[in-house]
Amino acid sequence: MSDATREKIEAALRGYREPYLGTDLFTASAVRELHVENGRVSVLVELGFPSGGYADELSGALRGLISQVPGVREAEVRVGTQILSHAVQRNLKPLPGVKNIIAVASGKGGVGKSTVAVNLALALAADGVRVGMLDADIYGPSQPRMLGLKGRPSTKDGKRIIPMVGHGIQCMSVGFLVDEETPMVWRGPMVTQALMQLIGDTDWDDLDYLVVDMPPGTGDIQLTLAQRVPVSGAVIVTTPQEIALLDARKGLRMFQKVEVGILGIVENMSTHVCSQCGHEEHIFGEGGGERLAAQYNVPFLGSLPLELRIREQTDSGNPSVAADPKSPIAQRYRDIARRAAAQLALAGKDYAGAFPKIVIEE
């Protein structure tokens, strides 16, 4: 096959804008192999975000494009995933056993941040990667209940804590260490120290992503976490109403000040769907999350409804993505998770592990 035909194939691929990355696959450095011989074309695409439930769709779309090029008799497109470790704040190093940390934050409580966080973690895992969940809300830990976990974590050496596992997610929370009804009456420094121990003393097992359910607010605890935890990117959760947006802006600016990239905005409780008649209305306002994303030039990852089933499933320890993987709401969570992971894939890589350590011996 001529070089001109190969160029047409490349042009066809460059003309395809991958929906999650928002760019073509060559610009995203995702095309690893392109072989053309006797009318047969073989392409290997390697995405930097989880693609388990999306690979067939992408493969089919690319095969369709290539097959339209004159002279092509057969096209094979393989789609795989390679999750790399991405850059974190200056002077911090990635955690052992964790490639990337994604912080899920909000400027205030009551916007459904923890529900969004656990479903995003489950959505990432459903696409074939290894995921952990750190419940960083010392005063109101909720992830043990949301993941249906009870009991206490174990340890092999008395120093490192083995995370508990729920729905395939490795999880650590202070909720495992205290009774569910026991109030945490610790002051800020004690909370910060406890969180740093939970993060650093947990024996995370080869995670591609560790999702951190951040405590609500933008006070000293949140700022200290943002400065001392090696975060690869942050997702901001808000509701459409202006009061929530005011606080979400503070959370967004906090991460920007400590040089953590914003992966995007999630608008939760965007609409209310009546469980009886199916009527949908914007009870908290409309379009607030999109306006916030546009104002700060960050991606809008998607919106989620205020729906009875989401609350019921999460309260029962079986969040929507795990309870009903094929439901429309589970597909929304998976779409948002892919968009967030794709934004991280476009960010700077961490190359520290590629260089040898220099040891000076006398």
PyMOL commands that set and color helices and strands:
alter all, ss='L'
color gray80, all
select helices_A, chain A and resi 3-14+55-67+113-126+143-146+174-176+188-200+220-228+242-257+288-295+308-315+320-323+328-345+352-354
alter helices_A, ss='H'
color red, helices_A
select strands_A, chain A and resi 31-37+40-47+74-81+98-105+131-135+154-155+161-162+164-166+169-173+207-213+233-238+262-267+272-273+280-281+300-303
alter strands_A, ss='S'
color yellow, strands_A
deselect
rebuild
show_as cartoon
